[in-house]
């Protein structure tokens, strides 16, 4: 077992020649065997244990058990107690997903804080097969069927070579003590249903089913890599980064066949789920303004493009300036100056506002434009809704949402980056000019 452990680690470039490894140990058989394999290999890892406060005294006994193991072997011990139920409730997560978020965030915290090279977790071949079926049942693309990887950034899985039967045999032969988690026997959880009800049936049909599933996972992983490389090439050709997000030509997307498969793979890095493949296809053929939200991005149908923007953008602030001094010292604009009108010739530059300074009254407000806002565009007569002005100038929906206006009292002075209000323009009667640059 130790020989296999070292061979698998070497083959997958997992660290074995350092003591800067922390092992996640629950107290169960898998993680206890993993910790012993490190010790048998001459490596003294640190131990990290999460108490999820889900099983009362049983959870506390698990923590005591793991602490005792670390103490007996002179290993650095890290532990934390989570209020998992509260976290799940406040974040709208299942208990399993909440526990996953909590532990992996903490693992990275202690890894970076203490300078560990990696965090080792005790997933094995059975876990990999169960994950394969979970993703298959929930619906996924090919990448969801490629199983767990030996290394994912700072998380390593050096026990993925072993079946649960091999782990049990090793633990028995070495008299390794471990704790039995009572929740593992409860079939109310999806993973446990697969473990106790589904995989045994497959094993009756094919006693070597784990090897077959592992082969399939490896084959799919290779296929996924080929597909990802090809899709990346297409994405690099079609996706264009701009100041309003990422733009993708709709006409070019329509040429791809098979359409839905390409759309899913192309937009998957932007949070698109398999269940949203039909929605992104509808978006390609939808009306201007139609949009789709993924778990991380928003995709909008513009005139000739789909525009992708992150939904985690920082909110646009509102600024109020009570005096020129506040305006000048705020650094909201790249420059703000007042000049004698006889020394300045206004430019036709949308990113600079040349304003008759004598017409300005404070406070000035710099905010997002709102529905119903009106102004008199420079060079035009009469008032116009800003919404109509932006449509007439073919400003995309995404860009519209970030446009701000400079307001004096109830009057809009400038639609920043687009047009000055005609009433604040420089005329022959102007004596001083305020020049504001974005």
C-alpha positions in Angstrom: 0.0 0.0 0.0 2.8 2.4 0.9 4.6 1.5 -2.4 1.4 2.2 -4.4 0.9 5.5 -2.4 4.4 6.7 -3.3 4.2 5.5 -7.0 0.8 7.3 -7.4 2.1 10.5 -5.8 5.2 10.4 -8.1 3.2 9.7 -11.2 0.9 12.7 -10.5 3.6 15.1 -9.2 2.2 15.1 -5.7 4.7 16.2 -3.0 6.2 13.4 -1.0 9.7 14.8 -0.2 8.5 17.5 2.2 7.0 17.8 5.6 5.0 20.9 4.6 1.8 19.0 4.0 -1.4 19.2 6.0 -3.8 16.3 6.0 -7.5 16.8 6.4 -8.5 14.2 9.0 -12.1 13.6 10.0 -11.2 10.5 12.1 -12.9 8.2 9.6 -11.1 5.2 8.1 -10.0 6.9 4.8 -8.4 10.0 6.4 -6.7 7.9 9.2 -5.2 5.6 6.6 -4.0 8.6 4.6 -2.3 10.1 7.6 -0.7 6.7 8.4 0.6 6.3 4.8 2.4 9.6 5.2 4.0 8.6 8.5 5.0 5.2 7.0 6.6 7.1 4.1 8.7 9.1 6.6 6.7 12.3 6.2 5.3 14.1 9.3 2.3 16.0 8.1 0.3 18.6 10.0 -3.3 17.5 10.8 -6.4 19.6 10.2 -9.8 18.6 11.7 -13.2 20.3 11.1 -15.9 20.0 13.8 -19.1 20.8 11.9 -21.3 20.7 15.1 -23.8 18.4 13.3 -23.8 15.3 15.6 -23.5 16.7 19.1 -21.3 14.7 21.4 -20.3 12.4 18.5 -18.7 15.3 16.7 -16.8 16.4 19.8 -15.6 12.8 20.3 -14.3 12.8 16.7 -12.3 16.0 17.4 -10.8 14.5 20.6 -9.9 11.3 18.8 -8.0 13.2 16.0 -6.3 15.5 18.5 -5.1 12.5 20.5 -3.7 10.9 17.3 -1.8 14.1 16.5 -0.4 14.4 20.0 0.8 10.8 20.1 2.6 11.2 16.8 4.0 14.7 17.6 2.1 16.3 14.7 1.0 19.9 14.5 -2.8 20.0 15.0 -5.3 22.5 13.6 -8.9 22.4 14.5 -12.0 24.6 14.0 -15.6 24.4 15.1 -18.3 25.5 12.5 -21.9 26.3 13.1 -22.7 24.6 9.8 -26.5 24.6 10.1 -26.6 28.4 10.6 -24.2 29.0 7.7 -26.3 26.8 5.4 -29.5 28.6 6.4 -28.1 32.1 6.0 -26.5 31.3 2.6 -29.3 29.2 1.1 -27.2 26.0 0.9 -27.7 22.4 1.7 -25.8 21.1 4.8 -23.4 19.2 2.5 -22.6 22.2 0.4 -22.2 24.4 3.4 -19.8 22.0 5.0 -17.8 21.8 1.8 -17.5 25.6 1.5 -16.5 25.9 5.1 -13.9 23.3 5.1 -12.2 24.2 1.8 -12.1 27.9 2.7 -10.5 27.0 6.0 -8.1 24.6 4.5 -6.7 27.3 2.2 -6.6 29.8 5.1 -4.4 27.5 7.2 -2.3 26.4 4.2 -1.4 30.0 3.2 -1.0 31.2 6.8 1.4 28.4 7.8 3.2 28.0 4.5 2.1 24.5 3.8 2.7 23.3 0.2 -0.6 21.4 -0.1 -3.7 20.1 1.7 -4.2 16.4 1.3 -7.7 15.0 1.4 -8.6 11.3 1.5 -10.8 10.7 -1.6 -10.5 7.3 -3.0 -11.6 5.3 -6.1 -15.0 4.7 -4.6 -15.5 8.4 -4.0 -14.6 9.1 -7.6 -17.1 6.6 -8.9 -19.8 8.0 -6.6 -19.0 11.6 -7.9 -19.3 10.3 -11.5 -22.8 9.0 -10.8 -23.9 12.1 -8.9 -22.9 14.4 -11.8 -24.5 12.0 -14.3 -27.8 12.0 -12.4 -27.9 15.7 -12.0 -27.0 16.4 -15.7 -23.6 17.6 -16.8 -21.3 18.2 -19.8 -18.4 15.9 -20.5 -16.2 17.8 -18.0 -18.6 16.8 -15.2 -17.9 13.2 -15.9 -14.1 13.4 -15.6 -14.1 12.8 -11.9 -11.8 14.2 -9.2 -8.3 15.1 -10.2 -5.1 14.1 -8.2 -4.4 17.7 -7.8 -6.6 20.8 -7.9 -4.5 23.9 -7.2 -3.5 23.4 -3.5 -5.7 20.4 -2.8 -4.1 17.0 -3.5 -5.7 13.5 -3.5 -3.0 11.0 -3.0 -5.4 8.2 -2.1 -7.3 8.1 -5.4 -5.5 5.0 -6.5 -7.1 2.8 -3.7 -10.5 1.2 -3.4 -12.4 1.3 -0.2 -11.8 -2.4 0.2 -8.1 -1.9 -0.1 -8.2 0.8 2.5 -10.2 -1.4 4.9 -7.7 -4.3 4.4 -4.8 -2.0 5.1 -6.4 -0.5 8.2 -7.1 -4.0 9.5 -3.6 -5.2 8.9 -2.0 -2.2 10.6 -4.6 -2.1 13.4 -5.4 1.5 12.6 -8.0 2.9 14.9 -10.7 5.1 13.3 -14.1 6.6 14.0 -17.3 5.5 12.3 -19.5 8.4 11.2 -23.1 7.4 11.9 -24.3 9.7 9.0 -22.5 7.4 6.5 -25.1 4.8 7.0 -28.0 7.2 6.3 -29.4 6.8 2.8 -31.1 10.2 2.8 -28.0 11.7 1.3 -27.5 11.3 -2.5 -23.9 10.0 -2.1 -24.9 7.4 0.4 -27.8 6.2 -1.8 -25.3 5.6 -4.6 -22.8 4.0 -2.2 -25.3 1.7 -0.5 -28.0 1.0 -3.2 -26.6 1.6 -6.6 -22.9 0.7 -6.7 -23.5 -2.8 -5.1 -25.9 -3.6 -8.0 -23.3 -2.6 -10.6 -20.8 -4.7 -8.7 -23.1 -7.7 -9.0 -23.2 -7.2 -12.8 -19.4 -6.5 -13.0 -17.3 -7.3 -9.9 -14.5 -5.1 -11.4 -16.9 -2.1 -11.9 -14.6 0.4 -10.1 -11.8 -0.3 -12.6 -14.3 0.0 -15.5 -15.6 3.4 -14.2 -12.0 4.6 -13.6 -11.1 3.7 -17.1 -14.1 5.5 -18.4 -13.3 8.6 -16.3 -9.7 8.6 -17.7 -10.9 8.2 -21.2 -13.4 11.1 -20.8 -10.7 13.2 -19.2 -8.6 12.8 -22.3 -11.5 13.6 -24.5 -12.5 16.6 -22.5 -8.9 18.0 -22.8 -9.1 17.6 -26.6 -12.5 19.3 -26.7 -11.4 22.1 -24.3 -8.4 22.9 -26.5 -10.5 23.1 -29.6 -13.2 25.2 -27.9 -10.6 27.5 -26.4 -9.3 28.2 -30.0 -12.8 29.1 -31.2 -13.5 31.2 -28.1 -10.3 33.2 -28.6 -11.4 34.0 -32.2 -15.1 34.9 -31.4 -14.9 36.5 -27.9 -13.7 40.1 -27.8 -12.9 42.1 -24.6 -14.2 45.6 -24.6 -14.8 48.3 -22.0 -18.4 47.1 -21.5 -17.7 43.4 -21.1 -17.0 40.5 -23.5 -18.8 40.7 -26.9 -19.5 37.7 -29.1 -20.8 37.9 -32.7 -24.3 36.4 -32.9 -24.0 35.7 -36.6 -20.8 33.7 -36.0 -22.4 31.8 -33.2 -25.2 30.8 -35.5 -22.7 29.1 -37.9 -21.5 26.6 -35.3 -22.7 23.0 -35.5 -23.8 21.2 -33.4 -25.0 24.5 -32.0 -26.1 23.7 -28.5 -23.0 21.6 -27.7 -20.7 24.5 -28.9 -22.8 27.1 -27.0 -22.5 25.1 -23.7 -18.8 24.6 -24.0 -18.1 28.2 -25.1 -20.1 29.8 -22.3 -19.4 27.3 -19.6 -16.5 29.4 -18.1 -19.0 32.1 -17.5 -21.2 30.0 -15.2 -23.5 28.4 -17.8 -25.0 25.2 -16.4 -26.1 22.3 -18.7 -29.7 23.1 -17.9 -29.3 26.6 -19.4 -28.1 25.4 -22.8 -31.5 25.8 -24.3 -31.7 29.3 -22.8 -28.5 30.4 -24.4 -29.6 29.0 -27.7 -32.9 31.0 -27.4 -30.8 34.1 -26.6 -28.9 33.8 -29.8 -32.2 34.0 -31.7 -34.0 36.3 -29.3 -34.9 40.0 -29.3 -32.6 42.8 -28.4 -32.5 43.3 -24.7 -33.3 39.6 -23.8 -30.9 38.4 -21.1 -29.8 35.4 -19.2 -28.2 35.1 -15.7 -25.8 32.4 -14.8 -24.5 31.9 -11.3 -21.6 34.3 -12.0 -22.4 36.4 -15.1 -25.1 38.1 -17.1 -25.4 37.6 -20.9 -27.4 40.1 -22.8 -28.6 40.0 -26.4 -27.5 43.3 -27.9 -27.9 44.3 -31.6 -25.3 42.1 -33.2 -23.6 40.6 -30.2 -24.1 38.8 -27.0 -22.5 40.8 -24.2 -21.1 39.0 -21.1 -20.6 40.9 -17.9 -19.8 39.8 -14.4 -22.7 40.1 -11.9 -20.1 40.8 -9.1 -19.2 44.3 -10.5 -18.6 46.9 -7.8 -21.7 49.1 -7.4 -21.4 52.5 -9.0 -21.2 55.2 -6.3 -23.0 58.6 -6.2 -20.8 61.6 -5.4 -21.9 65.0 -4.0 -19.6 68.0 -4.2 -20.5 71.1 -2.1 -17.8 73.3 -3.5 -15.2 73.4 -6.3 -12.6 72.5 -3.7 -14.4 69.2 -3.0 -14.9 68.5 -6.7 -11.2 69.2 -7.4 -9.9 67.2 -4.5 -12.2 64.2 -4.9 -10.2 62.6 -7.7 -13.4 61.2 -9.2 -12.4 62.9 -12.5 -8.9 62.8 -13.9 -8.8 66.6 -13.9 -11.0 69.6 -13.0 -9.8 73.1 -13.8 -11.3 76.6 -14.2 -9.8 78.7 -17.0 -10.3 82.2 -18.4 -12.5 81.9 -21.4 -10.1 83.9 -23.5 -7.4 81.3 -23.2 -9.4 78.2 -24.0 -11.0 76.9 -27.1 -13.6 74.1 -26.4 -13.0 70.8 -28.0 -15.5 68.4 -29.5 -14.4 65.6 -27.1 -17.1 63.5 -25.3 -14.7 62.7 -22.5 -14.2 66.4 -21.7 -16.9 68.8 -20.6 -16.3 72.5 -21.3 -18.9 74.2 -19.0 -19.7 77.9 -18.5 -18.5 78.1 -14.9 -20.8 81.0 -14.0 -23.9 78.9 -14.7 -23.0 76.2 -12.1 -24.6 76.1 -8.7 -23.6 73.8 -5.9 -24.0 71.2 -4.7 -23.1 69.1 -7.8 -24.1 65.5 -7.9 -22.4 62.8 -10.0 -24.7 59.8 -10.3 -26.1 57.1 -12.5 -28.7 58.4 -15.0 -32.3 57.4 -14.1 -35.4 56.8 -16.1 -37.2 60.1 -16.7 -33.9 62.1 -16.8 -34.0 64.8 -19.5 -31.5 67.2 -20.9 -30.9 69.4 -23.9 -28.1 67.7 -26.0 -25.5 70.1 -27.2 -26.2 71.2 -30.7 -29.9 70.4 -30.5 -33.0 72.3 -29.6 -35.5 71.3 -26.9 -35.4 68.6 -24.3 -34.8 64.9 -24.8 -35.0 61.9 -22.5 -31.6 60.5 -21.8 -33.0 57.0 -22.5 -34.0 58.1 -26.0 -30.6 59.8 -26.5 -28.8 56.6 -25.7 -31.0 54.5 -28.0 -30.5 57.0 -30.8 -26.7 56.8 -30.3 -26.8 53.0 -30.3 -25.4 52.7 -26.8 -25.6 49.0 -25.7 -27.7 48.0 -22.8 -24.6 47.0 -20.7 -22.9 50.4 -21.4 -26.1 52.2 -20.5 -26.1 50.8 -17.0 -22.8 52.4 -16.2 -23.4 55.9 -17.6 -23.4 58.7 -15.1 -24.6 62.3 -15.2 -23.3 65.5 -13.6 -26.2 67.4 -12.1 -26.5 71.0 -10.8 -29.7 71.4 -8.8 -32.3 69.8 -10.9 -30.5 70.4 -14.2 -28.3 67.8 -15.9 -25.0 69.5 -17.0 -23.3 66.5 -18.7 -24.0 63.0 -19.8 -20.5 61.9 -18.9 -18.6 60.5 -21.9 -21.3 61.4 -24.3 -22.8 64.9 -24.5 -22.9 68.3 -22.7 -26.2 70.0 -22.0 -26.8 72.8 -24.4 -27.8 75.2 -21.6 -24.3 75.0 -20.0 -22.3 75.4 -23.2 -19.6 78.0 -23.6 -20.8 81.1 -25.5 -19.4 84.4 -26.5 -20.6 85.8 -23.2 -18.8 83.2 -21.1 -16.0 84.6 -18.9 -14.7 81.5 -17.2 -14.8 77.8 -18.2 -14.8 74.7 -16.0 -13.1 71.8 -17.8 -13.8 68.4 -16.5 -12.0 65.3 -17.9 -12.9 61.7 -17.3 
